[in-house]
Amino acid sequence: MPGTGAHGQRDVQYGYHRELFPALHDWERTERSIVGFTGEEGPSGLLGLDQMGHFGPQGCDLVADAVVTALGPGRSTVDLCELGSGFGGALRYTVDRLATRGVTVRRAFGVDLVAEHCAVSRRISRAQGREAVTELCASATAVPLADAALDVVVVTGSMPHFPRPGDVLREAGRLLRPGGLLVLTEEVGLRPGDEEPSAAFRATHPPEVFFTTSLTDRMRQFAHAGFADVERRDLTEWAVELLAERLKVVRIFRGSVAGIYGTESTDLIRDTLMAAREEYLAGRSLPTLFTARRSGRGAASAAPATGPRRAHRAADS
C-alpha cells in the first residue's frame, strides 16, 4: 500500500496536518491570537482545534474520566504515554484533566512519527513549564521505552492514522505493565463491517491518511495484542451532538477562527467535521470509547522482552 512505510507515512501525515493546521507551526503567534480571542491560556483556551481531532477536548475528557474510573480509589500517580500525539494538545489537556480528578501523571510521553510535530510540541510544553512531559519522535510500533514501563497508554483519536493498528496495539501491550490500562477513542476509523466510507467522507479524509478497520478486526487485534477485559462504549449519539455543537462554534465565530487558522483551514475543519457527522448518522462509522487491560500473560504473538525498541518497523504511525 503506497505511503504506509515509515518515510511515506511521515510525509503523508505531515502534509495533511500542515494543510489543516498551518498556523500551529508558528505557535507563539497563534497562541497570542487564541488567548486574545478566548481570554484563556493553555489547552482549555484552544476551542478543541489544536490537533485534538474530531472530538476535541470533550473526547479527552472521556479518556481521562475512563482512566480515573478504571484506576479506582487509592491510585494517585501513574506513568502515561499517548501514541500519535501530534502537537501534544490532547496529551497536555488530558494530563491537566487527570490532575483535577486526583491523578498525578509522574511521567508523560507523547509519541509521534513527524519530527515537526514533536518540535512544536516541545516548544509548547517548554513554554508551559511542563517538566514531566517528554516528546518522543518515533513510530507508534517502535517506541523507545522499556518493556512494562507504563501504567496507562492512551490514543485520543489517532487510530485511523496508523496503517497497521494491530502492530500499534501490540506495542501498547509491550509498554504496559501487567494489568496496565489502555484507553482509546475511535473517532472515524472504526466500521461496522467491510463497507467503504462515502465519497464525501473520503474528500476530507483521504485513504492514505485515514485507514479504516472493522469492529470484528479491531476486537481480534485487541486479543492478539494480549488485552483482556475489553469494553466498548458506543458514542454515536454523543458524537452526533458534539460535532453539531463544534460546527456551530466554527460557523458563529468563523471570522475569528479564520483570523487564527486561516480561511482555507477553517473551511477544511468545517467540512471535515460535517463529513464525519454524516458517517455517524448513516451508521458507516462507529464512534467508540475502548478500555482494556493488559493481561498478565502478555500478547501471544509479542516478541520476547528485550528492553527498549529503537528500530522502526515498516508499520509506522
C-alpha positions in Angstrom: 0.0 0.0 0.0 1.6 3.4 -1.0 2.6 5.6 1.8 2.5 3.0 4.6 6.3 2.8 5.0 8.0 4.8 7.7 9.1 7.7 5.4 6.0 7.6 3.3 3.6 7.8 6.3 5.7 10.5 7.9 5.5 12.7 4.8 1.8 12.0 4.2 0.7 12.7 7.8 2.9 15.8 7.9 1.4 17.1 4.6 -2.2 16.5 5.7 -1.8 18.1 9.1 0.2 21.0 7.8 -2.6 21.8 5.4 -5.2 21.5 8.1 -3.4 23.4 10.8 -0.5 25.5 9.3 -0.9 28.2 12.0 0.3 25.8 14.7 3.7 25.7 13.2 4.0 29.4 14.2 2.8 28.5 17.7 3.8 31.7 19.6 1.9 34.0 17.3 -1.1 31.6 17.2 -1.2 31.3 21.0 -1.4 35.1 21.3 -4.3 35.2 18.9 -6.1 32.4 20.7 -5.6 34.0 24.1 -6.8 37.3 22.8 -10.0 35.6 21.3 -10.9 33.3 24.2 -9.4 35.1 27.2 -8.0 31.8 28.4 -4.4 30.4 28.4 -3.2 26.8 28.0 -5.1 23.8 26.5 -8.5 24.9 27.8 -8.4 28.0 25.6 -7.9 26.3 22.3 -11.6 25.6 21.4 -10.6 22.0 20.7 -9.0 23.0 17.4 -5.3 22.4 18.3 -4.8 19.0 16.8 -7.2 17.3 19.2 -9.2 15.7 16.4 -12.9 15.4 15.7 -13.9 15.0 19.4 -11.8 18.0 20.7 -11.3 18.4 24.4 -14.6 16.6 25.1 -13.0 13.4 23.8 -10.0 14.0 26.1 -12.5 14.3 29.0 -13.9 10.9 28.1 -10.4 9.4 28.1 -9.3 11.0 31.4 -12.6 10.1 33.1 -12.2 6.5 31.9 -8.7 6.3 33.3 -9.9 7.6 36.7 -12.7 5.2 36.8 -10.6 2.2 35.8 -7.8 3.1 38.3 -10.3 3.3 41.2 -9.7 4.8 44.6 -6.2 4.8 46.1 -4.2 5.1 42.8 -2.9 8.7 42.6 0.3 8.5 40.5 0.9 7.0 37.0 3.3 6.9 34.1 1.4 7.6 30.9 2.0 7.7 27.2 0.0 8.9 24.2 0.5 7.2 20.9 0.1 9.5 17.9 0.3 12.7 20.0 0.7 15.2 17.2 1.3 18.7 18.5 0.6 17.4 22.0 -2.6 19.3 22.7 -4.6 16.3 23.7 -1.8 14.9 26.0 -1.3 18.2 27.9 -5.1 18.6 28.2 -5.5 15.0 29.5 -2.7 15.4 32.0 -4.4 18.5 33.4 -7.8 16.8 33.4 -6.4 13.9 35.4 -4.8 16.3 37.9 -8.2 17.8 38.6 -9.5 14.3 39.3 -6.8 13.5 41.7 -4.4 11.5 39.5 -0.9 12.8 39.1 1.0 11.9 35.9 4.6 11.4 37.1 5.9 10.9 33.5 4.0 11.7 30.3 5.3 10.7 26.9 4.0 11.9 23.6 4.9 9.6 20.7 4.6 11.0 17.2 6.3 10.0 13.9 6.5 13.5 12.5 9.6 15.4 13.7 8.0 18.8 13.0 5.0 17.9 15.2 7.3 16.9 18.1 9.4 20.1 17.7 6.3 22.3 18.0 5.0 20.2 21.0 8.4 20.6 22.8 8.2 24.4 22.3 4.7 24.4 23.8 5.5 22.1 26.7 8.6 24.1 27.5 6.7 27.4 27.3 4.1 26.0 29.7 6.8 24.7 32.1 5.8 21.1 31.8 8.9 19.2 33.0 7.1 15.9 33.2 6.2 15.8 29.5 8.6 14.2 27.1 8.1 14.2 23.3 9.4 11.0 21.5 9.7 11.2 17.8 9.2 7.6 16.9 6.8 5.1 15.3 3.9 4.0 17.5 5.0 0.5 16.6 8.6 1.0 17.9 8.5 3.3 21.0 12.0 3.8 22.6 10.8 2.9 26.1 11.5 -0.3 28.0 9.0 -3.2 28.3 6.4 -2.8 31.0 7.4 0.9 31.6 3.9 2.4 31.8 0.7 2.2 33.8 -1.5 3.8 31.1 -1.4 4.1 27.3 -4.0 6.4 25.6 -4.8 7.1 22.0 -7.1 10.1 21.6 -8.4 9.7 18.1 -5.2 8.7 16.2 -6.1 5.1 15.5 -7.1 5.8 11.8 -3.7 7.3 11.2 -2.0 4.0 11.9 -1.7 1.8 8.7 -1.2 -1.3 10.9 -3.2 -0.7 14.0 -2.7 -4.3 15.2 1.0 -3.6 15.5 0.3 -0.4 17.4 -1.9 -2.3 19.9 0.8 -4.9 20.3 3.3 -2.2 21.1 0.9 -0.7 23.6 0.7 -4.1 25.3 4.5 -4.3 25.4 4.8 -0.9 27.0 2.2 -1.6 29.7 2.9 -3.4 33.0 0.7 -6.4 33.7 -2.8 -5.1 34.5 -1.9 -1.8 32.8 -4.7 0.2 31.2 -5.3 1.1 27.6 -7.9 3.8 26.8 -8.6 4.9 23.2 -11.2 6.8 21.3 -12.2 5.7 17.8 -13.3 8.9 16.0 -13.7 8.0 12.3 -11.7 4.8 11.7 -13.9 2.1 13.1 -16.5 0.5 10.8 -19.4 -1.9 11.5 -18.2 -4.1 8.6 -16.0 -4.0 5.5 -18.0 -1.4 3.6 -16.2 1.6 2.2 -16.7 5.1 3.5 -18.7 7.5 1.4 -17.2 9.7 -1.3 -18.0 12.8 0.7 -16.1 11.4 3.7 -13.1 10.5 1.5 -13.0 14.0 0.1 -11.9 15.3 3.6 -10.4 12.0 5.0 -8.1 10.7 2.2 -7.4 7.0 2.3 -3.6 7.4 2.6 -4.1 9.4 5.8 -7.2 7.8 7.3 -7.2 4.0 7.5 -10.4 2.1 8.5 -10.9 -1.1 10.4 -14.0 -3.3 11.0 -15.2 -3.8 14.5 -14.6 -7.5 14.2 -11.0 -7.0 13.2 -10.4 -4.4 16.0 -11.6 -6.9 18.6 -9.3 -9.6 17.1 -6.4 -7.1 17.3 -7.0 -6.5 21.0 -7.0 -10.2 21.7 -3.8 -10.8 19.7 -2.1 -7.9 21.5 -2.7 -9.6 24.8 -5.5 -7.4 26.1 -8.3 -8.6 28.3 -11.5 -7.1 29.8 -12.0 -5.1 26.6 -15.0 -2.8 27.0 -16.6 -0.8 24.2 -18.8 2.2 24.8 -20.9 3.3 21.8 -20.6 7.1 21.4 -22.8 7.6 18.4 -25.5 9.7 20.0 -22.9 11.7 22.0 -20.7 12.2 18.9 -23.5 13.4 16.7 -24.5 16.1 19.2 -20.9 17.0 19.9 -20.0 17.6 16.2 -23.1 19.6 15.8 -22.0 21.9 18.6 -18.5 22.1 17.3 -19.8 23.1 13.8 -21.9 25.7 15.4 -18.9 27.3 17.1 -17.0 27.3 13.8 -19.9 28.9 12.0 -20.7 31.6 14.6 -17.1 32.5 15.2 -15.9 31.9 11.6 -14.2 35.3 11.2 -12.3 35.0 14.5 -11.3 31.3 13.8 -10.2 32.2 10.3 -8.1 35.0 11.7 -6.3 32.5 13.8 -6.1 29.5 11.5 -6.7 31.0 8.0 -9.7 30.9 5.8 -8.8 27.7 4.0 -8.0 25.8 7.2 -11.2 26.9 8.8 -13.3 25.8 5.9 -11.5 22.4 5.9 -12.1 22.0 9.6 -15.8 22.6 9.0 -16.0 20.2 6.0 -14.1 17.5 7.9 -16.5 17.7 10.9 -19.6 17.7 8.7 -18.4 14.6 6.8 -17.7 12.7 10.0 -21.1 13.6 11.4 -22.8 12.3 8.3 -20.9 9.0 8.6 -22.1 8.6 12.2 -25.7 9.4 11.2 -25.6 6.9 8.3 -24.1 4.2 10.6 -21.0 3.8 8.4 -18.7 4.9 11.3 -18.7 3.7 14.9 -17.5 6.4 17.3 -16.3 4.5 20.3 -14.5 4.6 23.6 -12.5 1.4 24.3 -10.9 0.4 27.6 -8.8 -2.7 28.0 -6.3 -4.3 30.4 -3.0 -5.8 29.6 -3.2 -9.4 30.6 -0.5 -10.9 32.8 0.4 -13.4 30.1 1.2 -10.7 27.5 0.4 -10.9 23.8 0.6 -14.4 22.4 2.4 -13.1 19.3 4.5 -10.5 21.0 8.3 -10.6 20.8 10.2 -11.6 23.9 11.2 -8.8 26.3 14.4 -7.2 25.0 14.4 -3.8 26.5 13.8 -0.5 24.6 12.9 -0.8 21.0 14.7 1.7 18.8 14.5 0.3 15.2 11.4 1.4 13.2 9.3 -1.3 11.6 7.5 -0.8 8.3 4.2 -0.4 10.1 4.6 3.2 11.3 2.4 5.7 12.9 
